[in-house]
Amino acid sequence: MSTSASSEQLFARALQLIPGGVNSPVRAFRSVGGTPFFVKSARGATLITADDRELIDFVCTWGPAIHGHNHPRIKAAIAAALENGTSFGTPNPYEVEMAELIVKFVPSIKKVRMTSSGTEATMSAIRLARGFTKRDKIIKFSGCYHGHSDSLLIKAGSGALTHGHPDSAGIPASFARETVVLPYNDRAALDAAFAANPGQIACVIIEAYCGNVGFIMPDAGYLTFLREVTAKHGALLIFDEVMTGFRIARGGVQEREKIVPDLTCLGKIIGGGLPVGAFGGRADVMDYLAPLGPVYQAGTLSGNPLAMAAGIASLRMLEDRHIYATLDALGLRLRNAVVAAAKTKGIPVQVPQCGSMFSIFFTDTPVRDYDTALKGDAKRFTKFFHACLDNGVYLAPSAYEAGFLSTAHDGHAIDRACEVMTAAINGL
């Protein structure tokens, strides 16, 4: 592969061949303006662009790189697996080891099935919940993103009981009518939705800690309430922990909050940077999957040996629980630097943070759902984003995405990032 072309040249070529010049929309920088940069390599907490700029990375490939980029143990695991082939189309030993690790780390999961993406995992979990309960309707929450399958790419309507409207062209209205969209952190809306749809709700799916409208945490007791309500009405509770699994804690949000969902969707970290997803949970529910049960789900590259080897190496390193204390300390340092700078400057800011996930909202309103997230000053964020990028710190190119840290940010990277972010706020 030639690496001599600049980002600007690469983007011009990409625009001729790839819709919008990118293979995932947020990469296009439409939200913040400017031309996206292309990356030719990465190591630790650093991206090296096609223009030979070094950037401290707080996107971490949107979550998987909890150990930083190009970690030697993950790299070695992939190389060892590669010696034996890239794909077999049969079961392989890595799949079994991965399943054992997931079940060990996430106690609510008794059986698990691998997929090739988080979208496949959530889509399959929804189908499984519908097949198991013999119900059609599902509940999701505005601002929670669960991949781009038709049933889940639905945004909120104007009221708590409003059935969803498609968030994309190409989704039939009949699909959207089976999805009930509620505000996150609203107990009354959840009660009302079940009352309005008696015996019809197959499942509730939620990003227990939101990461796709910025980082938002649940109110105290909200997830416990959610568990109680779903159990009362015979609906399955699905935790989408594609982002938070193995990142917020070794056992994800459910470990931290002491909640036992019926099904859990995973991805990102369990692939060590390679494409992967998984869903698992109660054995009686999972046994409804083919070939044992009537719910069909399949994938040619599911359990790919290279992805499994990378993911196993990534998970094995998380057996050291001290990692989470390190990540939380790094997150707090970053948060405190931003909050202190904003306070000195008199700029309203909210910086929700837990462990290695965080967001920066320029608003004086505490952010607890989709609507309050939108109160953030996106124009101010754009200015802040570019000031950071110009000085070597890369944040997600949107005011409504979570940021991520890795163990590789310890030391110079976090020191430099705090300096750059403080200066960026001072320049607002």
N, C-alpha and C positions, 0 to 999 in steps of 0.2 A: 504494500500500500504506500502510495506517495504521500509524504507529509509536508511537502514544500509549499503547498497552496495556503494562502491566508484564509482566515475565517470569512472575510468578505467575499473572496473568490469562491470558496466552497459553498457559501449560502446562495450566491448567484447561480451556480451550477445546480444546486439542489432545487431551487425554485422552478427550474425548467422541467424537473422530473418527479418531484415529490410534492404532494399538495401542501402549500404553505411553506415548503422547504424543510419540513420537519416530520418526524414519524411519531410524535406525540405533541398535541397542540400547545401545551404550556411552554414548550421549549422555544417557541417562536418569538418570545418577548413582546407579544402584542399588548399584554397588560401593563408593561412598564416602558414600552417604546425602545427603539434602538434595534441593532442587528445582533442576533445571537452569536456567541462565539462557539467555535468547534474545539473539542478537546482531542489531543492526540495521545496523551498518556496521563497517568495519575499515580501518585504514591503517597501513602500516609494520609495527611489532611490536605494534600496539595493537588490541584489540577494543573496540567501544563497544556496551554491552548495551542492551536495551530499557529498562532502568532508569537509563540515562545514566551507568553506571559505566565507567571506562576500565581495561582489564586488559592487562598485558603477557602476550603469548600465546606459550606454548611447545608448542602443539599444531600450529600452522601448517597448519590444515585437514587434519591427520594426514599432513603431509609435503609437499604441493605448493608451499607458499608459501616457497620457498628465498630469494626476493627480498623477502619481506614481503608484506603485503596491499595490494591495489589499486595495484600499481606503475604509474607513469605510462606506461612503454613497453608493458607488457602491455595496459593499458587502451586505449591509442591503437591497438594492433594489432587488438584486438577491434572497436573503433569503425570502423576502416577496412574490415575484413572485412564488418561489418554493413551497410555501404553497398551491398554487392552481393548481400545476401540471407543467410538463416540456414541453408538446407540445399537441396541441389540434387537428390539422388538419382542423381548422376552423378559420375564422377571430377572432382576439382578440382585446380588448380595447387598449393594448399597441401599436399596429400597428398604430392606428389613432393618438395617442398622438405623436409618433415618426414622423409621416408624417407632423403633424402640426408644430413641432419644426424645421424640416428640411426646410420646406417652409418659415417659419419665419426667419431663419438664412441665407438662401441662396436665395436671391430674384429672381434669374434666374429660379429657380425651382418652377413650378406651380403645377406639379403633380409628384409623386415619387412612385417607386416600390421597395420593399425590396428583397434582395437575401441573400444567405448564405456566400458569399465571394466576394472579389474585382474582382477576375477573372470572376465570373458569371456576375457581374455588367458590366464590359467592354465588355464581349462577347455579352451580351444581348443588350447593347447600339449600338454596331456595327450592329447587326442583325436588330435592329429597324431602324437605319439610312438607311440601304440598302432597307428595306421594304418601308420606307416612300418616299425615293427619286427614287426608282426603278432603282438604279444604283448599280454596283457591286464592283468597285474599292475603296480602302481606302488609305489614306496617314497616315503614322506614321513616327516617327523620331528615328534615330539611337541613342541608349542609353536610350530611353524611354521604360520602361517595363510596360505592361498592363495586366499582368497575362499570363497564359500558354495555352490559347486557340489557335487553329491552325492559325487563321488569324492574330494573333497579335504576335506570337512568331517568328518574322522574324527580321533578322539583316540587316544592310546596305550592299549594293554592292559597287562597286568601283567608281561609279559616281552618280551624283545627281539624275539622272533619272533612275538608275538601279532598275529594279524590284527585290523584295526581294528574298533571298535564305533562305531556312528553317534553323532556329537556333537550330533545334532538329531533330533527326531521327524520323520518323513516321509522318511527315507533308508532304502531297502530293505537288509536285512541282506546280500543278495546283492551289492549294490554295495560294501558295506564289506569283504566278503571279498576283493575284488580290490585292496584297499589295505593294504599292510604298513607299520605304524607303528613307527619305531625311535627310540631316544633320540639326541638331537643330541650330537655330539662323541664317539660311541662307535664306534671302529673295528671291534672284535670283533663287535658286533651287525650291522654292515653286511656283513662277510664271511659271517657265519652266515646272514643273510637270503638272500644269493645262493646259498649252498650248499643251502639248504632249498627253493629255488625255481629249479632249473636251467633255463635257457632260457625262463623265464616273465616276467622283469621287463622291461617296456617302457622304463621310465625311472625316474630318481630326481629328485625335485623338492625344492628346498631354498631357504629364505631364507638365503643365504650368511652374512649377518649378521642374526640374528633381530631382529625389531622388534615382534612381536605377543605376546610373553610377557615384555615388557620388552626392553631392548636387550642382546643377548648376542652375543659374538664367538666364532669358532671357535678351537679349540686350534691352536697352531703346526703346520702341515703337514697339518691335517685335510682341507682342501679339495683339496689336491694328491692326498692319498690317495683321496678321493672320485672325483676325475677318473680316476685310474688304475684303480680298481675297476670303474667303469662301462664304461670302454673295454675292459677285459679281458673283461667278460661281454656285450658288445654291447648294452648299455642306453644310452639317451640321458641326458645330464646336463642338467637344466633349472635354471637360476638364476632364482629369483623375485626380481627387482630392482625390483619395483613401488615399494617404499619407498626402496631404496638407490641405484637408478639415477640418475645425475647428481647425487647428494647426497653419497655417501661419496667419490666422485671423479667426474671428468667421464665416465669410462667405467665407473663403478660399482665394486662390490666386485671384479669380475673384473679390472679394471685394477690395482687396489691389490694384489691377491693374485696377479696374473699367471697366472690360470686361464682356459682357453678352454672354456666350456660349449658344448653342441650347440645349445641353445635358450635364449633369455632372454625373460622377461616384464617388461614395463615399464608405467608409468602415472604418475599424480600429476604430477610436474614437467613431463612432456611435454604436459600440458594447460593449464599456466599457471593452474590453479584451476578449469578447466572439465572436465566428465566425459570421460575418455579412458583408453585402454589400448592396448597393442601387444605383439606377440610376434614374434620373429625369430631368425635363426640361420643354420645351414648352408644353402646354396642347394639342395643335393640333398634335404634334408628339407623345406624350405619349398615346394619345387615339387611336393610331394605334396598340397598344398592345391588345392581347386577354384578356378578352372576348369582348371588344368593336371593335377591329380591327383585321386585318389579320395576324399580327406578333405574333407567339406563343412564350410564355416564361412562365415557371412555376418552382416551387420549393417546395418540401414537407415541408421543415423546414424554408422557407422564413417567416420572421416576427415572429420567435420563441419568445415566451413570456419572457424567461429568458434573451435572448440577447437584446430584446427591453427594458426591465426594466433596465438592466445595461447601455445601451446606453442613455436612457432618463436621468438617474442620471448623467452620464458624461456630457451630453449637458447642463443640468440645471446649473451645476457648471460653465459653460463657459458664463453664462449670466452676470457674473462679468467681465467686459471688462478690469479691472486692471490686470487680469491674463496675458494678452498678453504683457503688459509693463514689467511685472516681468520676463516672459520667454525671452523676447528680451534682457533684462539686463543680464540674466544668460548666454545667448548665446554670447553676446559681451564680457563678462568676460573671458569665455573659449577661444574664438577666440583671444583676445588680449594677453592672457598668452602664447598661442602657437606661435603667430607671434613674440612676444618680445623675447621668448627663441630662436627661429630659427634665428632671426636677430643677436642676441648676438653670436650665434654659427657659423654664416655664412652659414646656411643651407637654400637653396631656399624652400619656402613653399607658398602655396595658401590655404587660409581658407575661402571659401565662407560660409556666414552665414546669415540667416534671421530668426528672432524670435528664435524658438526652434529647428531649423534644421541647420546642419553644415556638412562640410567635411574637411578633411585634405589631401591635395595633395602635395607631395614633388616634386615640380617643380618650375622653374622660369617663366613658361609660364602661363598667365592667362587662367583659365579653363572656356570655354564657349560652348563646345560641346563634343561629344564622342571622337573624335580624340585627342583633347587637354587633356581630362581626362586621356587617355592612356599614355600621356607623363610623368605622375607622376611616381616616382621611387617606384615601388611596393616592391622591396626588402628592401628599407629603411623603408617603411611603416610597413612591417612585423616585422622588428626589433623593431620599435616604439610600435607596437601593443603588442608584448610579454613583453616588458619592462613595459608597462602600466598594463597589465594583472597580471604580477608577483607582482605588487605593489597595486593590489586591484581595478583597474579601467578597466572596460570592454567596449571596443569599438566594432563596427561591425567587424567580422573577415574577412574583405576584404578591399582592397584599394579603391574599387569602390562602396561603399554603404554610404548612408547618416547616420549621427548620430542624435540622438534625445535627448532633455531634457524634464524634467517634472517640475511642480511646486515643487515637493518634493526634487529637487536638491538644492533649496535655503538653504544657511547656510553652514554647515560643508561639505556636499557632494561636492559642487562646489569649496570650498576652497581646500579640499584635492585633487580633480581632477586636479586643476590648478598646484598644487605642483608636483603631479606625472607626469603630461604631460611635465612640464618644465624639470624635472629630466631626463625623457626618451629622450627628445631632446638633452639634454646635454651629454647623453651617446651615441649618434649616431656617 
